[in-house]
Amino acid sequence: MSEKEDAATTLARLLRTKIRVTRDDGSLANVNVTGEWQNSEAFKNYDAQVTVGLAESADQKIELSGKTRRRLQSLRVNAWATDTPGASESGRMMRRKVVDEVLRVVRENRAKPNETLLDFLNLGSGSQTQKAYVGSGEASPNGQGWTECSRQQVAKLWYSDDDRLQVSHNLSGEYAALLFRFKVESREKTVKKIVLAFEGYGTAPGGDGLTVKIWNTDDTAWEQAQTGGAGGTDDTVTLTVNSDLPTYIDDGGYVWFLAATLHPSDGSTAAVLRCDYVSCTVTVNGITYCDILSYRDVDRVDVKPFVFRTEITVKSWFFENIGV
């Protein structure tokens, strides 16, 4: 039986993956998103901190039998900042920027807070979450023949911009293949759906097209093949998994996807796979709606340097059916 993820955990991950605070000089600020409470040590390495915790939870019957219910949860989000030596801007201004960004993220994602988009934006070959590899067949993720992509190659996957990562093989019988690893932060039993989206196309002497597959860690096999990209132009091929999710998440919390040309090289004409953008969307069992309820400044001026704090109240809910 699948588990439901804690609402504070879902909201914290949403903020951690979506918040983008820009300093006055144009660089991105370092914002630490954690559970409650504020950690003064965080200010040594971060420009600001955001904490998320549960303030209150209530259970509401939707109809008389009580089978359909709505679980309402009030979440407490705090934005913290302070003046630090050498900072390019004041703690008060940084706090205000963080608050504005929290409001934006929650409002824009209010109908899908339990979805997390994983891609390669701003990542390189040293990433501990997403990784990309090139190869020439359908070896297992830990098998021989995979070479990790360089930072320059991974940068071609950042956007859908026609700057494509290309892998080519011209030995007879060889396919052009790419291997992708995505890190799932949630507990595997809370995962409800995983969707891979691969944008690109494949060409080979036997015919154009590509196939995408997911690695089954229990059966140690590539499964659920989906095909596309046969027109010689970019095509978005999606692979959706919404059952037996734990069998596709390995012990490290990773899911693995393979993309390869439908046909191999014949020894004279190469098999070529081109990828413009790739992503993995993970949906968990948990809150399906959230929005801003209120916020207020609660600065601490009894300490030096002052701690600038804004408390934001977020309302959230999800529906569930129970037996009676």
Order of alpha helices (4+ residues) and beta strands (2+ residues): alpha-beta-beta-beta-alpha-beta-beta-beta-alpha-beta-beta-beta-beta-beta-beta-beta-beta-beta-beta
